[in-house]
């Protein structure tokens, strides 16, 4: 008992309850006083020494003269102990007898000895500093010296004798306890009332997993026997196994806490010896505790008011109890495990421990779907889950959770790996389901008969002694076939070897656990829970451990995309509001990332090239998220089991813009598709939160993910504008110009702006699709613009297109409008003799009509100024006066007067809303439907 040997070294913080008057009384002579002389312990027979409790080192041996008045009680923990020894037999006696011819030995507890000799003449070496050593007492028994201690020293010495102590007496260190009837175990019973259609067989099977009916009849005799079985309504007692009996002693305390760690773990207050009144100082009392332990290695700790004692021991099954009652499959190891009752007890215990936080989270999420007030409960549930997982999760591919398939008919059961390590070694079968030759038919499909025979053969190879009922194999292989079919979509063995449908990795198992796969015997997608915020629907593929979420982020109505960036050649910043933006996306989360997304409360994302990287939110991000999302509940010092930045999510979809030109149930339309790389010139604008560039013949949009996705998301979204989104992009850019007074848009790369407006203008001029003018180099586009489209030879065709299909003029920027007006307002000689461009009203009448159509689509004086300043050749810059002069030269008479009147009606800034709503109704400049 190592802790007790060192008892006196650790006696701290004791109670100084003796007063000076009481100390003086100790020095008065009486019959109970003992001398200053101790006798050597080396002369005492070992059989007597083992009777000294809690340990021989707690006692000193004294002269029999000191024991002549003793009357010793029967307890083995008395302060005074008398033993007689004769014929190799030891007897504890209560008092001395003058006629006793046996060898007599007298002992006193050191603490009592110390208390009673204070104030007397004590032997050298027996001071308070070394009274704890019996050898010191023995070596100095014949040396006496006068030495009286002071009251303060005496008080300290007495206080050192009443420190708490605790001892584990049973089991002893390194011992092995077998689960069978004996002094170290106690039978465990369950009481059951028979219900309709229940039998003795079914009751015994339910409680013990065996068909051993003696476990019921032996403990209900003579009330019930095989010839007189219990009936419906009768109460019966069933022996369900053996509990381990723990016991020990404690001193100077009022409680003993027992903690055990092993295949099953826990802590519990021990039952203490009952006494009349208070416990006496320095007297040992018994404690005991009965625990339902299963086979395995354990560490046992007893704690009592600061004192501590620890032992290591093992529990093993009895050969008569090692009965195979079931089989389970471990997908990560592709093996079967034979289940004994001991393993079944562990699995039952683990289900209760690990399912509880998942059930709590699932209920909180279900309630929280329609009740924002549940956010706090959701956060608390996630914290509880993280607290459970913290000691178990070490990283994406390292966790201490084992997935078990098939226990008690359940698809998924989860257990801490160390809890079943011994059973995995002892009861692992060589049956590997991937070995198709042993289990499949000629078509490669699972054959139950072959699997049954393989299990029987592999059972026979186990080194551990056991027994089993072959009917379990018949039942299990039938059920396993159904599971295999679902896991693999069919019974093809090859699917187990490398399956795209079933993921058996550690991180896949962790995700299935966090998504509640263990909460139901059969699992369906609707049972899954997922905590990512947004308006979405979820399809959870449990076998693949993959959750696919489709919907809108941050929600259906989106966020206003607002950001600031420096003005060109200036230190000042300008704030842009691009309108409502949302992300219509499908997010696939799997493995470790899926588990992290489920379990973390303060969870944020970083998006890189469409790949979600998950991480925790810092304090500033938490505050921002709370401001924008009232449902968010920040957690201080979150216990997070999922550490580091984690990959394992993929996002596909499109950034959508709330388009003012759109009519119908929804005004959102795709602006750009997720995907692509943002490098080169497009990266130059990312000091802003949003940037549009042109690279490799494609328009690319790059946005800070938090502006589009919502708060709590970092990094950037990189998108490509496809064929279907070009028109929307043109509408988007024009509306940003309109909303920003036709000022320079810093968030659009100049090259991208030029390519876009020229492509739209060339579409208007030629009738070809916009995308036909995108994809070439800037040199090619500029060549088309100057030599093939905006030339006088094309004027007649351009006039016709503008008059008959003017729709895209709504979204042409001032540069494009200026280029059209320059071409039409400055006819060359060939145009003048082209009689097809004349009408009965006058010369160039069709040109003037096309010019008026273009002017109709100018919304305010700010836009008009910009258009006039781009009426150089091909939209080149010129002065406002130059552009106005060109229009005045070609407009005649009434058209000139109407043009002047229209200018006066133009507002200084464009009206809000669609372009059609912002156009001015003034003859002949009427808005087009």
NORTALIN-V68283 format. One record per residue. RES is the residue in one small letter. PSI is psi in whole degrees, -180 to 180 (999 if undefined). Layout:
# NORTALIN-V68283
res psi
RES PSI
RES PSI
This chain:
# NORTALIN-V68283
res psi
x 81
x -37
x -33
x -32
x -34
x 17
x -55
x -21
x -26
x 15
x 93
x 161
x 37
x 174
x 122
x 85
x -12
x 135
x 166
x -36
x -38
x -35
x -38
x -30
x -25
x -24
x -8
x 136
x 138
x 177
x -19
x -5
x 150
x 157
x 177
x 2
x 133
x 156
x 154
x 138
x -19
x -19
x -5
x 132
x 144
x -30
x -31
x -42
x -36
x -16
x -11
x 116
x 142
x -18
x 151
x -30
x -10
x -1
x 157
x 150
x 135
x 168
x 150
x -26
x -33
x -16
x 9
x -23
x 10
x 146
x 97
x 137
x 179
x -12
x 142
x -2
x 17
x 153
x -30
x 138
x 133
x 131
x 143
x 149
x 121
x 139
x 41
x 22
x 141
x 138
x 131
x 128
x 160
x -24
x 166
x 148
x 135
x -27
x 5
x 122
x -2
x 164
x 130
x 140
x 134
x 138
x 148
x 140
x 141
x -38
x -40
x -42
x -47
x -44
x -41
x -22
x -6
x 136
x -14
x -179
x 113
x 154
x 148
x 141
x -7
x 25
x 173
x -23
x -27
x 20
x -20
x -9
x 120
x -31
x -33
x -39
x -44
x -41
x -19
x 25
x -27
x 8
x 118
x 147
x 143
x 125
x 102
x 126
x 157
x 165
x -41
x -40
x -41
x -42
x -41
x -40
x -40
x -41
x -29
x -6
x -2
x 25
x 150
x 151
x 151
x 144
x 136
x 111
x -31
x 123
x 161
x 165
x 136
x 13
x 165
x 126
x 123
x 134
x 77
x 170
x 129
x -178
x -17
x 0
x 163
x 142
x 145
x 135
x 152
x 142
x 135
x 140
x 122
x 133
x 177
x 140
x 10
x 148
x 169
x -40
x -46
x -34
x -48
x -41
x -41
x -44
x -28
x -16
x 11
x 177
x 28
x 95
x -17
x -22
x -15
x -52
x -37
x -20
x 11
x 14
x 140
x 8
x -44
x 140
x 169
x -30
x -16
x 68
x 159
x 154
x 173
x 129
x -16
x 146
x 132
x 157
x 131
x 130
x 114
x 0
x -157
x 138
x 158
x 133
x 117
x 144
x 166
x -164
x 158
x 154
x 142
x 42
x 177
x 7
x 154
x 120
x 125
x 128
x 133
x 143
x 129
x -146
x -33
x 146
x 159
x -173
x 150
x 146
x 135
x 158
x 126
x 154
x 134
x 135
x 160
x 116
x -155
x 158
x 139
x 147
x 140
x 21
x 135
x 140
x 156
x 148
x 157
x 160
x 141
x 125
x 140
x 73
x 153
x 173
x 141
x -179
x 142
x 153
x 123
x 130
x 133
x 130
x 137
x 96
x 46
x -28
x 152
x 141
x 139
x 141
x 156
x 136
x 173
x 153
x 132
x 154
x 151
x 146
x -32
x -13
x -8
x 80
x 131
x 120
x -8
x 172
x 147
x 162
x 132
x 102
x -33
x -33
x -1
x 43
x 162
x 150
x 132
x 134
x 123
x 173
x -34
x -45
x -37
x -40
x -41
x -47
x -39
x -44
x -42
x -37
x -44
x -39
x -44
x -24
x -27
x -51
x -30
x -42
x -41
x -43
x -43
x -44
x -40
x -41
x -38
x -44
x -33
x -11
x -39
x 9
x 99
x -20
x -12
x 0
x -41
x -41
x -36
x -44
x -44
x -38
x -38
x -38
x -41
x -40
x -43
x -36
x -38
x -41
x -20
x -50
x -4
x -26
x 121
x -8
x -179
x -42
x 16
x 104
x 159
x 43
x 130
x 133
x 130
x 129
x 129
x 4
x 126
x 36
x 3
x 145
x -45
x 127
x 141
x 139
x 146
x 130
x -40
x -19
x -26
x 15
x -44
x -42
x -34
x -38
x -41
x -31
x 19
x 131
x 153
x -5
x 106
x 116
x -18
x -10
x 83
x -26
x -30
x -21
x -8
x 160
x -170
x -20
x 6
x 15
x 152
x 131
x 115
x -37
x -43
x -40
x -40
x -45
x -37
x -42
x -43
x -44
x -43
x -30
x -38
x -16
x -7
x 137
x -21
x 140
x 138
x 172
x 157
x 161
x 123
x -19
x -27
x -38
x -42
x -47
x -44
x -44
x -33
x -47
x -40
x -37
x -39
x -42
x -46
x -40
x -41
x -43
x -40
x 2
x -24
x -171
x 23
x 121
x -35
x -27
x -28
x -27
x -43
x 97
x 131
x -12
x -39
x 124
x 117
x 8
x 165
x -41
x -31
x -40
x -41
x -41
x -42
x -40
x -49
x -18
x 13
x 24
x -21
x -2
x -12
x 149
x -38
x 139
x 134
x 161
x -34
x -17
x -18
x 152
x 145
x 142
x 7
x 131
x 154
x 174
x 104
x 165
x 155
x 138
x 110
x 113
x 99
x -39
x -38
x -12
x 54
x 127
x 127
x 117
x 123
x 131
x -155
x 136
x 134
x -20
x -176
x -33
x -9
x -176
x 149
x 126
x 98
x 131
x 165
x 150
x 155
x 145
x 158
x 131
x 39
x 156
x -8
x 154
x 154
x 139
x 131
x 138
x 106
x 6
x -175
x 132
x 142
x 165
x 115
x 108
x 159
x 117
x 123
x 121
x 137
x 158
x -138
x -41
x -39
x -40
x -41
x -42
x -32
x -40
x -20
x 138
x -54
x 69
x 132
x 169
x 151
x 130
x 125
x 116
x 42
x -2
x 127
x 128
x 123
x 139
x 168
x 154
x 139
x 176
x -42
x -40
x -36
x -43
x -43
x -43
x -38
x -35
x -39
x -25
x 103
x -17
x -16
x 130
x 103
x 149
x 124
x 135
x 54
x 133
x 108
x 116
x -18
x 100
x 155
x 173
x 133
x 134
x 178
x 12
x 144
x 142
x 132
x 153
x -154
x 147
x 128
x 145
x 138
x 93
x 118
x -22
x -10
x 138
x 155
x -163
x -34
x 139
x 0
x 138
x 156
x 133
x -39
x 147
x 143
x 143
x 163
x 173
x 139
x 92
x 177
x -133
x -33
x -27
x -18
x -25
x 7
x 10
x -18
x 171
x -8
x 137
x 139
x 129
x 177
x 118
x 138
x 38
x 16
x 145
x 133
x 140
x 131
x 126
x 145
x 127
x -34
x -27
x -28
x -50
x -40
x 173
x 155
x 6
x 125
x -177
x -160
x 151
x 130
x 123
x 156
x 140
x 114
x -173
x -41
x -14
x -1
x -46
x -42
x -39
x -42
x -43
x -42
x -48
x -43
x -42
x -33
x -38
x -48
x -43
x -16
x 29
x 33
x 30
x 168
x 131
x 106
x -24
x 3
x 127
x 131
x -40
x -43
x -41
x -44
x -46
x -40
x -50
x -33
x -39
x -42
x -44
x -41
x -30
x -43
x -40
x -33
x -23
x -5
x 160
x 147
x -41
x -19
x -19
x 9
x 140
x -22
x 178
x 166
x -32
x -44
x -44
x -43
x -35
x -45
x -45
x -47
x -30
x -17
x -24
x -62
x 66
x 157
x -28
x -23
x -1
x -44
x -43
x -40
x -41
x -43
x -44
x -41
x -39
x -35
x -26
x 72
x 5
x -45
x -11
x -25
x -29
x 20
x 135
x 166
x -36
x -42
x -44
x -42
x -39
x -44
x -47
x -38
x -44
x -42
x -27
x -8
x 71
x 144
x -178
x -39
x -36
x -35
x -31
x 10
x 97
x -15
x -18
x 4
x 158
x 172
x -17
x -25
x -179
x 152
x 28
x -39
x -36
x -46
x -38
x -42
x -39
x -44
x -39
x -42
x -44
x -31
x -29
x 11
x 128
x -18
x 170
x -31
x -42
x -41
x -43
x -44
x -39
x -46
x -34
x 0
x 32
x 27
x 175
x 127
x 20
x 15
x 161
x 144
x 179
x 158
x -41
x -39
x -48
x -42
x -38
x -39
x -41
x -40
x -30
x -34
x -26
x 136
x 147
x -120
x -35
x -37
x -42
x -41
x -38
x -42
x -41
x -39
x -40
x -40
x -26
x -14
x 132
x 159
x -31
x 151
x 146
x 156
x 166
x -162
x 166
x -41
x -39
x -27
x -12
x 152
x 133
x 97
x 121
x 136
x 16
x 62
x 143
x 142
x 144
x 999
